[in-house]
Amino acid sequence: MPRTASWPRTLAALLLATLPLLAAAGAGSYASDTVGPGIAVRNMPYRAAFPLQGTPPADGRITSVYYAWHFSPSPPGLTVLLCQGHRCVNVSQDASGSTQAFRGLNPTQPFYLQYSVTGRGALMPVLSGKQQLAVSYEF
C-alpha cells in the first residue's frame, strides 16, 4: 500500500486522540448593558460601569469584546474609552464594533466606558443612551 494511503488513518487517529482535550476546553460569553450619566461639563471624565453578568470562570481568558455606545447629540470633541481596570482602548471613532485589545485578560474583571468632551465654552447637555457590551472567553 502506498505511503500516502495511511495518512488519512494517521490524521483520524490523531484527531480521535485529541477529542478529550478539546472537550475539556470550553467557551462562554456574557452580555451587559448600562445607561451612563449625561455629560454636562467639558473636560471632565464620566464613567458608565457595566455590571458583571453571570460567573465567568476565574481561569478564563477573553477572546473578544463587542461594544456599542450612544450619545444624543454626539458633540465635537467627544472621547470614548472602553476600559477594563487600567487598560483602555479608544473607541471614539466607532460607536459599535469589536476589539481584540483585551484578548487573554481575565473575564471576571468588570468593564466600563469612560467619556468626556474636550474644548472650551458652554456645552449643550449630552444625554447618554444605552451602552452595551458582550465579552467572549474560553476556559
C-alpha positions in Angstrom: 0.0 0.0 0.0 1.4 3.5 -0.9 2.6 5.6 2.0 0.0 8.4 1.4 -2.8 5.9 1.9 -2.0 5.7 5.6 -2.1 9.5 6.0 -5.9 9.7 6.4 -5.8 7.0 9.1 -3.0 8.7 11.0 -4.9 12.0 10.9 -8.1 10.4 12.1 -6.2 8.7 14.9 -4.6 12.0 15.9 -8.0 13.7 15.9 -9.6 11.0 18.0 -6.7 11.1 20.5 -7.2 14.9 21.0 -11.0 14.9 21.3 -10.8 14.5 25.2 -8.5 17.6 25.3 -10.9 19.6 23.1 -13.9 18.6 25.1 -12.1 19.7 28.3 -11.7 23.2 26.8 -14.7 25.4 26.9 -16.1 28.7 25.8 -18.6 31.2 27.1 -19.8 34.7 27.0 -21.8 37.3 28.8 -23.7 40.4 27.8 -24.2 43.5 29.9 -25.8 47.0 29.4 -25.9 50.2 31.3 -27.0 53.8 30.9 -24.3 56.2 31.8 -24.7 59.7 33.2 -25.3 62.6 30.8 -22.4 65.0 30.1 -22.8 68.5 31.4 -19.3 69.8 31.9 -16.4 69.9 29.4 -13.0 68.3 30.2 -14.5 66.2 33.0 -14.3 62.4 32.9 -17.6 60.5 33.2 -17.9 56.8 33.8 -20.5 54.1 33.0 -19.8 50.7 34.6 -21.1 47.5 33.0 -22.4 45.1 35.7 -20.7 41.7 35.5 -23.3 39.2 34.4 -23.1 35.6 35.4 -20.0 34.0 36.8 -17.2 33.9 34.2 -14.5 31.3 35.2 -11.6 32.7 37.2 -9.2 30.8 34.9 -10.9 32.1 31.7 -9.3 34.2 29.1 -11.1 36.8 27.0 -11.2 36.1 23.2 -13.1 39.2 22.0 -15.2 42.1 23.2 -18.1 43.7 21.4 -19.3 47.2 22.4 -21.9 49.7 21.4 -22.4 53.2 22.8 -24.8 56.1 22.0 -25.0 59.8 22.9 -27.5 62.3 21.8 -26.4 64.6 20.4 -22.8 63.4 19.8 -20.8 66.6 20.3 -17.5 67.5 18.7 -14.6 66.6 21.0 -16.3 63.5 22.4 -13.7 60.9 23.6 -15.0 57.4 24.5 -12.7 54.8 26.1 -13.6 51.2 26.7 -11.7 50.0 29.8 -11.1 47.0 32.0 -9.1 48.0 35.0 -6.3 50.4 33.8 -6.3 49.1 30.3 -8.3 51.3 27.9 -8.9 51.4 24.2 -10.1 54.5 22.4 -13.5 53.6 20.6 -14.4 57.2 19.8 -14.4 56.7 16.1 -16.7 53.7 16.1 -20.0 53.8 18.1 -20.1 50.0 17.8 -17.6 47.3 17.0 -15.4 44.6 18.4 -11.9 44.7 19.7 -9.2 42.1 20.5 -7.4 44.6 22.8 -8.5 42.7 25.9 -7.6 39.2 24.5 -6.0 37.0 27.1 -7.2 39.0 30.1 -9.5 37.7 32.8 -13.2 37.9 32.1 -14.1 38.3 35.8 -12.8 41.9 35.8 -15.5 44.4 35.1 -15.6 46.8 32.1 -16.6 50.4 31.9 -16.8 53.3 29.4 -15.1 56.5 30.3 -16.0 59.5 28.3 -15.5 63.3 28.1 -15.9 66.2 25.8 -12.9 68.3 25.3 -12.9 72.0 24.5 -13.9 75.4 25.9 -17.2 77.2 26.3 -20.7 76.2 27.1 -21.8 72.7 26.5 -25.3 71.8 25.5 -26.2 68.8 27.7 -25.4 65.4 26.1 -27.7 62.6 27.0 -26.3 59.0 27.3 -28.2 56.2 25.7 -28.0 52.5 26.3 -24.4 51.3 26.4 -23.8 47.6 25.5 -21.1 45.1 26.0 -20.6 41.4 25.1 -17.5 39.5 26.3 -16.5 36.2 24.8 -14.0 34.0 26.6 -12.5 30.5 26.7 -11.5 28.4 29.7 
